[in-house]
Amino acid sequence: MVIQMEGQPMSCRCVQSKWLRDRMKQADLAKKTARLTGQTQVLYRKADGTFAFCAEGDDPKGEIVEIITQY
């Protein structure tokens, strides 16, 4: 939900907290995957605003947010 105040868009706090929870959940999964496979993982944001990850060397389908190593 976006609220318009004095010409500036402001996101409501619940949207921001959901975004952060989704990002942290995907980062945790990517870290576990990196440890299990021994491969660096790339966390990226998809066009719809959600997060996903893939192995380094694969083509991320969005904006790269974080590189996650197995260490």
N, CA, C, O and CB atoms as a CASP TS submission, in Angstrom:
PFRMAT TS
TARGET T0000
AUTHOR 0000-0000-0000
METHOD Language model
MODEL 1
PARENT N/A
ATOM      1  N   MET     1       0.840  -1.172   0.000  1.00  0.00           N
ATOM      2  CA  MET     1       0.000   0.000   0.000  1.00  0.00           C
ATOM      3  C   MET     1       0.883   1.231   0.000  1.00  0.00           C
ATOM      4  O   MET     1       1.815   1.324   0.798  1.00  0.00           O
ATOM      5  CB  MET     1      -0.954   0.000   1.205  1.00  0.00           C
ATOM      6  N   VAL     2       0.608   2.162  -0.868  1.00  0.00           N
ATOM      7  CA  VAL     2       1.376   3.396  -0.932  1.00  0.00           C
ATOM      8  C   VAL     2       0.457   4.550  -0.597  1.00  0.00           C
ATOM      9  O   VAL     2      -0.635   4.669  -1.152  1.00  0.00           O
ATOM     10  CB  VAL     2       2.025   3.588  -2.327  1.00  0.00           C
ATOM     11  N   ILE     3       0.906   5.400   0.314  1.00  0.00           N
ATOM     12  CA  ILE     3       0.135   6.561   0.749  1.00  0.00           C
ATOM     13  C   ILE     3       0.799   7.804   0.173  1.00  0.00           C
ATOM     14  O   ILE     3       2.019   7.942   0.253  1.00  0.00           O
ATOM     15  CB  ILE     3       0.044   6.640   2.314  1.00  0.00           C
ATOM     16  N   GLN     4       0.021   8.705  -0.401  1.00  0.00           N
ATOM     17  CA  GLN     4       0.555   9.928  -0.982  1.00  0.00           C
ATOM     18  C   GLN     4       0.456  11.051   0.045  1.00  0.00           C
ATOM     19  O   GLN     4      -0.634  11.371   0.520  1.00  0.00           O
ATOM     20  CB  GLN     4      -0.200  10.301  -2.287  1.00  0.00           C
ATOM     21  N   MET     5       1.606  11.654   0.390  1.00  0.00           N
ATOM     22  CA  MET     5       1.626  12.775   1.329  1.00  0.00           C
ATOM     23  C   MET     5       2.435  13.906   0.737  1.00  0.00           C
ATOM     24  O   MET     5       3.627  13.744   0.476  1.00  0.00           O
ATOM     25  CB  MET     5       2.205  12.350   2.697  1.00  0.00           C
ATOM     26  N   GLU     6       1.814  15.040   0.523  1.00  0.00           N
ATOM     27  CA  GLU     6       2.468  16.240   0.013  1.00  0.00           C
ATOM     28  C   GLU     6       3.303  15.951  -1.221  1.00  0.00           C
ATOM     29  O   GLU     6       4.424  16.445  -1.338  1.00  0.00           O
ATOM     30  CB  GLU     6       3.338  16.855   1.085  1.00  0.00           C
ATOM     31  N   GLY     7       2.774  15.160  -2.143  1.00  0.00           N
ATOM     32  CA  GLY     7       3.456  14.877  -3.388  1.00  0.00           C
ATOM     33  C   GLY     7       4.535  13.815  -3.294  1.00  0.00           C
ATOM     34  O   GLY     7       5.113  13.441  -4.315  1.00  0.00           O
ATOM     35  N   GLN     8       4.825  13.319  -2.099  1.00  0.00           N
ATOM     36  CA  GLN     8       5.854  12.304  -1.909  1.00  0.00           C
ATOM     37  C   GLN     8       5.194  10.971  -1.576  1.00  0.00           C
ATOM     38  O   GLN     8       4.414  10.893  -0.626  1.00  0.00           O
ATOM     39  CB  GLN     8       6.846  12.721  -0.792  1.00  0.00           C
ATOM     40  N   PRO     9       5.495   9.912  -2.345  1.00  0.00           N
ATOM     41  CA  PRO     9       4.928   8.599  -2.003  1.00  0.00           C
ATOM     42  C   PRO     9       5.597   8.046  -0.746  1.00  0.00           C
ATOM     43  O   PRO     9       6.814   8.135  -0.589  1.00  0.00           O
ATOM     44  CB  PRO     9       5.096   7.604  -3.182  1.00  0.00           C
ATOM     45  N   MET    10       4.794   7.479   0.139  1.00  0.00           N
ATOM     46  CA  MET    10       5.323   6.862   1.360  1.00  0.00           C
ATOM     47  C   MET    10       4.739   5.465   1.481  1.00  0.00           C
ATOM     48  O   MET    10       3.526   5.280   1.385  1.00  0.00           O
ATOM     49  CB  MET    10       4.989   7.719   2.629  1.00  0.00           C
ATOM     50  N   SER    11       5.590   4.502   1.688  1.00  0.00           N
ATOM     51  CA  SER    11       5.123   3.135   1.883  1.00  0.00           C
ATOM     52  C   SER    11       4.697   2.965   3.333  1.00  0.00           C
ATOM     53  O   SER    11       5.293   3.552   4.236  1.00  0.00           O
ATOM     54  CB  SER    11       6.223   2.104   1.504  1.00  0.00           C
ATOM     55  N   CYS    12       3.683   2.177   3.548  1.00  0.00           N
ATOM     56  CA  CYS    12       3.283   1.934   4.918  1.00  0.00           C
ATOM     57  C   CYS    12       4.279   0.973   5.559  1.00  0.00           C
ATOM     58  O   CYS    12       4.944   0.208   4.861  1.00  0.00           O
ATOM     59  CB  CYS    12       1.841   1.371   4.984  1.00  0.00           C
ATOM     60  N   ARG    13       4.378   1.009   6.844  1.00  0.00           N
ATOM     61  CA  ARG    13       5.375   0.225   7.566  1.00  0.00           C
ATOM     62  C   ARG    13       5.190  -1.274   7.384  1.00  0.00           C
ATOM     63  O   ARG    13       6.167  -2.024   7.364  1.00  0.00           O
ATOM     64  CB  ARG    13       5.327   0.562   9.029  1.00  0.00           C
ATOM     65  N   CYS    14       3.950  -1.712   7.251  1.00  0.00           N
ATOM     66  CA  CYS    14       3.714  -3.148   7.091  1.00  0.00           C
ATOM     67  C   CYS    14       4.292  -3.657   5.781  1.00  0.00           C
ATOM     68  O   CYS    14       4.771  -4.789   5.722  1.00  0.00           O
ATOM     69  CB  CYS    14       2.219  -3.455   7.155  1.00  0.00           C
ATOM     70  N   VAL    15       4.257  -2.851   4.735  1.00  0.00           N
ATOM     71  CA  VAL    15       4.828  -3.245   3.448  1.00  0.00           C
ATOM     72  C   VAL    15       6.343  -3.350   3.573  1.00  0.00           C
ATOM     73  O   VAL    15       6.953  -4.284   3.054  1.00  0.00           O
ATOM     74  CB  VAL    15       4.441  -2.235   2.337  1.00  0.00           C
ATOM     75  N   GLN    16       6.942  -2.394   4.259  1.00  0.00           N
ATOM     76  CA  GLN    16       8.391  -2.414   4.447  1.00  0.00           C
ATOM     77  C   GLN    16       8.828  -3.608   5.284  1.00  0.00           C
ATOM     78  O   GLN    16       9.838  -4.240   4.975  1.00  0.00           O
ATOM     79  CB  GLN    16       8.857  -1.122   5.104  1.00  0.00           C
ATOM     80  N   SER    17       8.090  -3.924   6.331  1.00  0.00           N
ATOM     81  CA  SER    17       8.472  -5.059   7.174  1.00  0.00           C
ATOM     82  C   SER    17       8.285  -6.382   6.424  1.00  0.00           C
ATOM     83  O   SER    17       9.077  -7.306   6.610  1.00  0.00           O
ATOM     84  CB  SER    17       7.644  -5.063   8.477  1.00  0.00           C
ATOM     85  N   LYS    18       7.259  -6.489   5.587  1.00  0.00           N
ATOM     86  CA  LYS    18       7.069  -7.691   4.772  1.00  0.00           C
ATOM     87  C   LYS    18       8.219  -7.834   3.784  1.00  0.00           C
ATOM     88  O   LYS    18       8.730  -8.936   3.583  1.00  0.00           O
ATOM     89  CB  LYS    18       5.716  -7.640   4.022  1.00  0.00           C
ATOM     90  N   TRP    19       8.625  -6.743   3.175  1.00  0.00           N
ATOM     91  CA  TRP    19       9.745  -6.751   2.235  1.00  0.00           C
ATOM     92  C   TRP    19      11.015  -7.229   2.941  1.00  0.00           C
ATOM     93  O   TRP    19      11.752  -8.056   2.404  1.00  0.00           O
ATOM     94  CB  TRP    19       9.960  -5.341   1.625  1.00  0.00           C
ATOM     95  N   LEU    20      11.269  -6.712   4.137  1.00  0.00           N
ATOM     96  CA  LEU    20      12.463  -7.089   4.887  1.00  0.00           C
ATOM     97  C   LEU    20      12.417  -8.550   5.314  1.00  0.00           C
ATOM     98  O   LEU    20      13.429  -9.247   5.236  1.00  0.00           O
ATOM     99  CB  LEU    20      12.622  -6.196   6.108  1.00  0.00           C
ATOM    100  N   ARG    21      11.249  -9.027   5.766  1.00  0.00           N
ATOM    101  CA  ARG    21      11.113 -10.442   6.149  1.00  0.00           C
ATOM    102  C   ARG    21      11.384 -11.362   4.962  1.00  0.00           C
ATOM    103  O   ARG    21      12.079 -12.369   5.097  1.00  0.00           O
ATOM    104  CB  ARG    21       9.705 -10.715   6.713  1.00  0.00           C
ATOM    105  N   ASP    22      10.834 -11.014   3.801  1.00  0.00           N
ATOM    106  CA  ASP    22      11.035 -11.815   2.596  1.00  0.00           C
ATOM    107  C   ASP    22      12.514 -11.835   2.210  1.00  0.00           C
ATOM    108  O   ASP    22      13.051 -12.886   1.861  1.00  0.00           O
ATOM    109  CB  ASP    22      10.182 -11.265   1.432  1.00  0.00           C
ATOM    110  N   ARG    23      13.167 -10.687   2.273  1.00  0.00           N
ATOM    111  CA  ARG    23      14.586 -10.599   1.929  1.00  0.00           C
ATOM    112  C   ARG    23      15.441 -11.434   2.887  1.00  0.00           C
ATOM    113  O   ARG    23      16.339 -12.156   2.454  1.00  0.00           O
ATOM    114  CB  ARG    23      15.048  -9.133   1.949  1.00  0.00           C
ATOM    115  N   MET    24      15.160 -11.332   4.179  1.00  0.00           N
ATOM    116  CA  MET    24      15.932 -12.074   5.174  1.00  0.00           C
ATOM    117  C   MET    24      15.707 -13.578   5.042  1.00  0.00           C
ATOM    118  O   MET    24      16.645 -14.361   5.191  1.00  0.00           O
ATOM    119  CB  MET    24      15.562 -11.611   6.584  1.00  0.00           C
ATOM    120  N   LYS    25      14.466 -13.984   4.762  1.00  0.00           N
ATOM    121  CA  LYS    25      14.154 -15.404   4.591  1.00  0.00           C
ATOM    122  C   LYS    25      14.919 -15.979   3.402  1.00  0.00           C
ATOM    123  O   LYS    25      15.503 -17.058   3.504  1.00  0.00           O
ATOM    124  CB  LYS    25      12.637 -15.606   4.398  1.00  0.00           C
ATOM    125  N   GLN    26      14.919 -15.267   2.280  1.00  0.00           N
ATOM    126  CA  GLN    26      15.637 -15.735   1.102  1.00  0.00           C
ATOM    127  C   GLN    26      17.146 -15.727   1.330  1.00  0.00           C
ATOM    128  O   GLN    26      17.848 -16.616   0.849  1.00  0.00           O
ATOM    129  CB  GLN    26      15.285 -14.874  -0.105  1.00  0.00           C
ATOM    130  N   ALA    27      17.654 -14.727   2.062  1.00  0.00           N
ATOM    131  CA  ALA    27      19.093 -14.678   2.365  1.00  0.00           C
ATOM    132  C   ALA    27      19.497 -15.854   3.249  1.00  0.00           C
ATOM    133  O   ALA    27      20.556 -16.446   3.041  1.00  0.00           O
ATOM    134  CB  ALA    27      19.460 -13.344   3.057  1.00  0.00           C
ATOM    135  N   ASP    28      18.666 -16.199   4.232  1.00  0.00           N
ATOM    136  CA  ASP    28      18.953 -17.358   5.093  1.00  0.00           C
ATOM    137  C   ASP    28      18.960 -18.656   4.282  1.00  0.00           C
ATOM    138  O   ASP    28      19.837 -19.499   4.468  1.00  0.00           O
ATOM    139  CB  ASP    28      17.914 -17.454   6.231  1.00  0.00           C
ATOM    140  N   LEU    29      17.991 -18.815   3.392  1.00  0.00           N
ATOM    141  CA  LEU    29      17.946 -20.008   2.539  1.00  0.00           C
ATOM    142  C   LEU    29      19.160 -20.071   1.614  1.00  0.00           C
ATOM    143  O   LEU    29      19.724 -21.141   1.389  1.00  0.00           O
ATOM    144  CB  LEU    29      16.653 -20.024   1.710  1.00  0.00           C
ATOM    145  N   ALA    30      19.553 -18.921   1.084  1.00  0.00           N
ATOM    146  CA  ALA    30      20.726 -18.878   0.202  1.00  0.00           C
ATOM    147  C   ALA    30      21.990 -19.240   0.972  1.00  0.00           C
ATOM    148  O   ALA    30      22.854 -19.935   0.437  1.00  0.00           O
ATOM    149  CB  ALA    30      20.876 -17.482  -0.436  1.00  0.00           C
ATOM    150  N   LYS    31      22.116 -18.786   2.218  1.00  0.00           N
ATOM    151  CA  LYS    31      23.279 -19.107   3.043  1.00  0.00           C
ATOM    152  C   LYS    31      23.347 -20.617   3.312  1.00  0.00           C
ATOM    153  O   LYS    31      24.417 -21.219   3.222  1.00  0.00           O
ATOM    154  CB  LYS    31      23.228 -18.323   4.376  1.00  0.00           C
ATOM    155  N   LYS    32      22.209 -21.215   3.639  1.00  0.00           N
ATOM    156  CA  LYS    32      22.165 -22.661   3.881  1.00  0.00           C
ATOM    157  C   LYS    32      22.496 -23.437   2.605  1.00  0.00           C
ATOM    158  O   LYS    32      23.206 -24.441   2.652  1.00  0.00           O
ATOM    159  CB  LYS    32      20.776 -23.077   4.410  1.00  0.00           C
ATOM    160  N   THR    33      21.988 -22.976   1.483  1.00  0.00           N
ATOM    161  CA  THR    33      22.268 -23.619   0.206  1.00  0.00           C
ATOM    162  C   THR    33      23.753 -23.507  -0.137  1.00  0.00           C
ATOM    163  O   THR    33      24.358 -24.461  -0.626  1.00  0.00           O
ATOM    164  CB  THR    33      21.412 -22.996  -0.909  1.00  0.00           C
ATOM    165  N   ALA    34      24.331 -22.342   0.121  1.00  0.00           N
ATOM    166  CA  ALA    34      25.759 -22.141  -0.147  1.00  0.00           C
ATOM    167  C   ALA    34      26.606 -23.090   0.691  1.00  0.00           C
ATOM    168  O   ALA    34      27.589 -23.645   0.200  1.00  0.00           O
ATOM    169  CB  ALA    34      26.162 -20.685   0.136  1.00  0.00           C
ATOM    170  N   ARG    35      26.229 -23.277   1.950  1.00  0.00           N
ATOM    171  CA  ARG    35      26.976 -24.192   2.820  1.00  0.00           C
ATOM    172  C   ARG    35      26.840 -25.646   2.358  1.00  0.00           C
ATOM    173  O   ARG    35      27.816 -26.396   2.363  1.00  0.00           O
ATOM    174  CB  ARG    35      26.491 -24.059   4.269  1.00  0.00           C
ATOM    175  N   LEU    36      25.641 -26.035   1.965  1.00  0.00           N
ATOM    176  CA  LEU    36      25.406 -27.424   1.539  1.00  0.00           C
ATOM    177  C   LEU    36      26.096 -27.742   0.218  1.00  0.00           C
ATOM    178  O   LEU    36      26.658 -28.824   0.054  1.00  0.00           O
ATOM    179  CB  LEU    36      23.909 -27.689   1.408  1.00  0.00           C
ATOM    180  N   THR    37      26.054 -26.803  -0.721  1.00  0.00           N
ATOM    181  CA  THR    37      26.597 -27.072  -2.053  1.00  0.00           C
ATOM    182  C   THR    37      28.046 -26.634  -2.212  1.00  0.00           C
ATOM    183  O   THR    37      28.734 -27.093  -3.124  1.00  0.00           O
ATOM    184  CB  THR    37      25.757 -26.388  -3.089  1.00  0.00           C
ATOM    185  N   GLY    38      28.518 -25.750  -1.334  1.00  0.00           N
ATOM    186  CA  GLY    38      29.868 -25.222  -1.463  1.00  0.00           C
ATOM    187  C   GLY    38      29.999 -24.186  -2.563  1.00  0.00           C
ATOM    188  O   GLY    38      31.111 -23.862  -2.981  1.00  0.00           O
ATOM    189  N   GLN    39      28.868 -23.658  -3.039  1.00  0.00           N
ATOM    190  CA  GLN    39      28.864 -22.658  -4.108  1.00  0.00           C
ATOM    191  C   GLN    39      28.347 -21.334  -3.592  1.00  0.00           C
ATOM    192  O   GLN    39      27.447 -21.290  -2.753  1.00  0.00           O
ATOM    193  CB  GLN    39      28.015 -23.129  -5.292  1.00  0.00           C
ATOM    194  N   THR    40      28.922 -20.252  -4.098  1.00  0.00           N
ATOM    195  CA  THR    40      28.441 -18.914  -3.774  1.00  0.00           C
ATOM    196  C   THR    40      27.064 -18.719  -4.394  1.00  0.00           C
ATOM    197  O   THR    40      26.819 -19.141  -5.524  1.00  0.00           O
ATOM    198  CB  THR    40      29.432 -17.825  -4.273  1.00  0.00           C
ATOM    199  N   GLN    41      26.161 -18.071  -3.644  1.00  0.00           N
ATOM    200  CA  GLN    41      24.802 -17.812  -4.118  1.00  0.00           C
ATOM    201  C   GLN    41      24.607 -16.309  -4.329  1.00  0.00           C
ATOM    202  O   GLN    41      25.235 -15.489  -3.659  1.00  0.00           O
ATOM    203  CB  GLN    41      23.752 -18.364  -3.112  1.00  0.00           C
ATOM    204  N   VAL    42      23.732 -15.965  -5.265  1.00  0.00           N
ATOM    205  CA  VAL    42      23.430 -14.575  -5.587  1.00  0.00           C
ATOM    206  C   VAL    42      21.973 -14.305  -5.222  1.00  0.00           C
ATOM    207  O   VAL    42      21.060 -14.930  -5.763  1.00  0.00           O
ATOM    208  CB  VAL    42      23.701 -14.269  -7.102  1.00  0.00           C
ATOM    209  N   LEU    43      21.765 -13.365  -4.294  1.00  0.00           N
ATOM    210  CA  LEU    43      20.411 -12.941  -3.920  1.00  0.00           C
ATOM    211  C   LEU    43      20.026 -11.797  -4.842  1.00  0.00           C
ATOM    212  O   LEU    43      20.788 -10.842  -4.993  1.00  0.00           O
ATOM    213  CB  LEU    43      20.327 -12.507  -2.402  1.00  0.00           C
ATOM    214  N   TYR    44      18.849 -11.880  -5.464  1.00  0.00           N
ATOM    215  CA  TYR    44      18.422 -10.825  -6.376  1.00  0.00           C
ATOM    216  C   TYR    44      16.947 -10.499  -6.187  1.00  0.00           C
ATOM    217  O   TYR    44      16.176 -11.307  -5.670  1.00  0.00           O
ATOM    218  CB  TYR    44      18.688 -11.232  -7.823  1.00  0.00           C
ATOM    219  N   ARG    45      16.570  -9.288  -6.622  1.00  0.00           N
ATOM    220  CA  ARG    45      15.177  -8.832  -6.551  1.00  0.00           C
ATOM    221  C   ARG    45      14.556  -8.967  -7.934  1.00  0.00           C
ATOM    222  O   ARG    45      15.079  -8.441  -8.916  1.00  0.00           O
ATOM    223  CB  ARG    45      15.083  -7.352  -6.037  1.00  0.00           C
ATOM    224  N   LYS    46      13.441  -9.674  -7.999  1.00  0.00           N
ATOM    225  CA  LYS    46      12.742  -9.876  -9.265  1.00  0.00           C
ATOM    226  C   LYS    46      11.931  -8.628  -9.609  1.00  0.00           C
ATOM    227  O   LYS    46      11.774  -7.733  -8.779  1.00  0.00           O
ATOM    228  CB  LYS    46      11.821 -11.122  -9.194  1.00  0.00           C
ATOM    229  N   ALA    47      11.425  -8.577 -10.823  1.00  0.00           N
ATOM    230  CA  ALA    47      10.673  -7.419 -11.306  1.00  0.00           C
ATOM    231  C   ALA    47       9.415  -7.156 -10.473  1.00  0.00           C
ATOM    232  O   ALA    47       8.974  -6.012 -10.367  1.00  0.00           O
ATOM    233  CB  ALA    47      10.290  -7.622 -12.765  1.00  0.00           C
ATOM    234  N   ASP    48       8.833  -8.209  -9.881  1.00  0.00           N
ATOM    235  CA  ASP    48       7.615  -8.019  -9.081  1.00  0.00           C
ATOM    236  C   ASP    48       7.910  -7.593  -7.643  1.00  0.00           C
ATOM    237  O   ASP    48       6.987  -7.431  -6.845  1.00  0.00           O
ATOM    238  CB  ASP    48       6.804  -9.298  -9.068  1.00  0.00           C
ATOM    239  N   GLY    49       9.211  -7.408  -7.302  1.00  0.00           N
ATOM    240  CA  GLY    49       9.582  -6.926  -5.974  1.00  0.00           C
ATOM    241  C   GLY    49       9.927  -8.020  -4.983  1.00  0.00           C
ATOM    242  O   GLY    49      10.388  -7.723  -3.881  1.00  0.00           O
ATOM    243  N   THR    50       9.719  -9.273  -5.344  1.00  0.00           N
ATOM    244  CA  THR    50      10.075 -10.374  -4.453  1.00  0.00           C
ATOM    245  C   THR    50      11.547 -10.737  -4.652  1.00  0.00           C
ATOM    246  O   THR    50      12.184 -10.296  -5.609  1.00  0.00           O
ATOM    247  CB  THR    50       9.165 -11.609  -4.708  1.00  0.00           C
ATOM    248  N   PHE    51      12.069 -11.539  -3.740  1.00  0.00           N
ATOM    249  CA  PHE    51      13.469 -11.918  -3.780  1.00  0.00           C
ATOM    250  C   PHE    51      13.621 -13.392  -4.113  1.00  0.00           C
ATOM    251  O   PHE    51      12.749 -14.208  -3.814  1.00  0.00           O
ATOM    252  CB  PHE    51      14.144 -11.602  -2.454  1.00  0.00           C
ATOM    253  N   ALA    52      14.741 -13.715  -4.733  1.00  0.00           N
ATOM    254  CA  ALA    52      15.085 -15.095  -5.048  1.00  0.00           C
ATOM    255  C   ALA    52      16.604 -15.195  -5.057  1.00  0.00           C
ATOM    256  O   ALA    52      17.299 -14.185  -4.953  1.00  0.00           O
ATOM    257  CB  ALA    52      14.470 -15.548  -6.425  1.00  0.00           C
ATOM    258  N   PHE    53      17.115 -16.414  -5.181  1.00  0.00           N
ATOM    259  CA  PHE    53      18.562 -16.579  -5.270  1.00  0.00           C
ATOM    260  C   PHE    53      18.893 -17.667  -6.276  1.00  0.00           C
ATOM    261  O   PHE    53      18.064 -18.520  -6.594  1.00  0.00           O
ATOM    262  CB  PHE    53      19.165 -16.915  -3.892  1.00  0.00           C
ATOM    263  N   CYS    54      20.132 -17.619  -6.773  1.00  0.00           N
ATOM    264  CA  CYS    54      20.624 -18.622  -7.704  1.00  0.00           C
ATOM    265  C   CYS    54      22.116 -18.791  -7.466  1.00  0.00           C
ATOM    266  O   CYS    54      22.740 -17.970  -6.795  1.00  0.00           O
ATOM    267  CB  CYS    54      20.328 -18.222  -9.186  1.00  0.00           C
ATOM    268  N   ALA    55      22.682 -19.847  -8.010  1.00  0.00           N
ATOM    269  CA  ALA    55      24.109 -20.096  -7.860  1.00  0.00           C
ATOM    270  C   ALA    55      24.888 -19.082  -8.697  1.00  0.00           C
ATOM    271  O   ALA    55      24.427 -18.629  -9.744  1.00  0.00           O
ATOM    272  CB  ALA    55      24.466 -21.550  -8.278  1.00  0.00           C
ATOM    273  N   GLU    56      26.082 -18.738  -8.208  1.00  0.00           N
ATOM    274  CA  GLU    56      26.941 -17.838  -8.963  1.00  0.00           C
ATOM    275  C   GLU    56      27.262 -18.505 -10.295  1.00  0.00           C
ATOM    276  O   GLU    56      27.574 -19.695 -10.334  1.00  0.00           O
ATOM    277  CB  GLU    56      28.248 -17.493  -8.169  1.00  0.00           C
ATOM    278  N   GLY    57      27.188 -17.763 -11.362  1.00  0.00           N
ATOM    279  CA  GLY    57      27.397 -18.314 -12.699  1.00  0.00           C
ATOM    280  C   GLY    57      26.085 -18.469 -13.448  1.00  0.00           C
ATOM    281  O   GLY    57      26.060 -18.414 -14.677  1.00  0.00           O
ATOM    282  N   ASP    58      24.980 -18.664 -12.706  1.00  0.00           N
ATOM    283  CA  ASP    58      23.661 -18.675 -13.338  1.00  0.00           C
ATOM    284  C   ASP    58      23.256 -17.231 -13.598  1.00  0.00           C
ATOM    285  O   ASP    58      23.822 -16.302 -13.022  1.00  0.00           O
ATOM    286  CB  ASP    58      22.597 -19.413 -12.445  1.00  0.00           C
ATOM    287  N   ASP    59      22.275 -17.054 -14.466  1.00  0.00           N
ATOM    288  CA  ASP    59      21.828 -15.706 -14.817  1.00  0.00           C
ATOM    289  C   ASP    59      20.694 -15.267 -13.900  1.00  0.00           C
ATOM    290  O   ASP    59      19.582 -15.782 -14.020  1.00  0.00           O
ATOM    291  CB  ASP    59      21.376 -15.649 -16.290  1.00  0.00           C
ATOM    292  N   PRO    60      20.946 -14.315 -12.971  1.00  0.00           N
ATOM    293  CA  PRO    60      19.850 -13.831 -12.123  1.00  0.00           C
ATOM    294  C   PRO    60      18.847 -13.044 -12.964  1.00  0.00           C
ATOM    295  O   PRO    60      19.230 -12.284 -13.853  1.00  0.00           O
ATOM    296  CB  PRO    60      20.396 -12.948 -10.966  1.00  0.00           C
ATOM    297  N   LYS    61      17.581 -13.232 -12.678  1.00  0.00           N
ATOM    298  CA  LYS    61      16.522 -12.593 -13.460  1.00  0.00           C
ATOM    299  C   LYS    61      16.028 -11.332 -12.764  1.00  0.00           C
ATOM    300  O   LYS    61      14.825 -11.145 -12.586  1.00  0.00           O
ATOM    301  CB  LYS    61      15.354 -13.566 -13.687  1.00  0.00           C
ATOM    302  N   GLY    62      16.958 -10.473 -12.374  1.00  0.00           N
ATOM    303  CA  GLY    62      16.603  -9.233 -11.704  1.00  0.00           C
ATOM    304  C   GLY    62      17.839  -8.511 -11.207  1.00  0.00           C
ATOM    305  O   GLY    62      18.959  -8.804 -11.626  1.00  0.00           O
ATOM    306  N   GLU    63      17.621  -7.563 -10.310  1.00  0.00           N
ATOM    307  CA  GLU    63      18.689  -6.733  -9.755  1.00  0.00           C
ATOM    308  C   GLU    63      19.410  -7.472  -8.626  1.00  0.00           C
ATOM    309  O   GLU    63      18.772  -7.925  -7.676  1.00  0.00           O
ATOM    310  CB  GLU    63      18.121  -5.393  -9.241  1.00  0.00           C
ATOM    311  N   ILE    64      20.724  -7.595  -8.726  1.00  0.00           N
ATOM    312  CA  ILE    64      21.501  -8.277  -7.699  1.00  0.00           C
ATOM    313  C   ILE    64      21.514  -7.444  -6.429  1.00  0.00           C
ATOM    314  O   ILE    64      21.803  -6.248  -6.462  1.00  0.00           O
ATOM    315  CB  ILE    64      22.939  -8.547  -8.186  1.00  0.00           C
ATOM    316  N   VAL    65      21.197  -8.090  -5.299  1.00  0.00           N
ATOM    317  CA  VAL    65      21.123  -7.418  -4.008  1.00  0.00           C
ATOM    318  C   VAL    65      22.323  -7.778  -3.136  1.00  0.00           C
ATOM    319  O   VAL    65      22.884  -6.916  -2.460  1.00  0.00           O
ATOM    320  CB  VAL    65      19.821  -7.781  -3.293  1.00  0.00           C
ATOM    321  N   GLU    66      22.714  -9.052  -3.152  1.00  0.00           N
ATOM    322  CA  GLU    66      23.769  -9.518  -2.251  1.00  0.00           C
ATOM    323  C   GLU    66      24.423 -10.774  -2.810  1.00  0.00           C
ATOM    324  O   GLU    66      23.763 -11.612  -3.424  1.00  0.00           O
ATOM    325  CB  GLU    66      23.204  -9.790  -0.842  1.00  0.00           C
ATOM    326  N   ILE    67      25.732 -10.893  -2.588  1.00  0.00           N
ATOM    327  CA  ILE    67      26.469 -12.102  -2.920  1.00  0.00           C
ATOM    328  C   ILE    67      26.697 -12.836  -1.604  1.00  0.00           C
ATOM    329  O   ILE    67      27.233 -12.254  -0.662  1.00  0.00           O
ATOM    330  CB  ILE    67      27.834 -11.783  -3.664  1.00  0.00           C
ATOM    331  N   ILE    68      26.296 -14.107  -1.525  1.00  0.00           N
ATOM    332  CA  ILE    68      26.352 -14.874  -0.280  1.00  0.00           C
ATOM    333  C   ILE    68      27.304 -16.048  -0.454  1.00  0.00           C
ATOM    334  O   ILE    68      27.114 -16.886  -1.335  1.00  0.00           O
ATOM    335  CB  ILE    68      24.939 -15.373   0.133  1.00  0.00           C
ATOM    336  N   THR    69      28.331 -16.102   0.392  1.00  0.00           N
ATOM    337  CA  THR    69      29.306 -17.182   0.309  1.00  0.00           C
ATOM    338  C   THR    69      28.983 -18.262   1.353  1.00  0.00           C
ATOM    339  O   THR    69      28.129 -18.080   2.222  1.00  0.00           O
ATOM    340  CB  THR    69      30.744 -16.635   0.514  1.00  0.00           C
ATOM    341  N   GLN    70      29.683 -19.370   1.238  1.00  0.00           N
ATOM    342  CA  GLN    70      29.455 -20.475   2.164  1.00  0.00           C
ATOM    343  C   GLN    70      30.178 -20.291   3.488  1.00  0.00           C
ATOM    344  O   GLN    70      30.016 -21.115   4.388  1.00  0.00           O
ATOM    345  CB  GLN    70      29.886 -21.768   1.534  1.00  0.00           C
ATOM    346  N   TYR    71      30.959 -19.251   3.632  1.00  0.00           N
ATOM    347  CA  TYR    71      31.731 -19.023   4.859  1.00  0.00           C
ATOM    348  C   TYR    71      30.994 -18.191   5.866  1.00  0.00           C
ATOM    349  O   TYR    71      31.521 -17.918   6.945  1.00  0.00           O
ATOM    350  CB  TYR    71      33.029 -18.363   4.538  1.00  0.00           C
TER
END
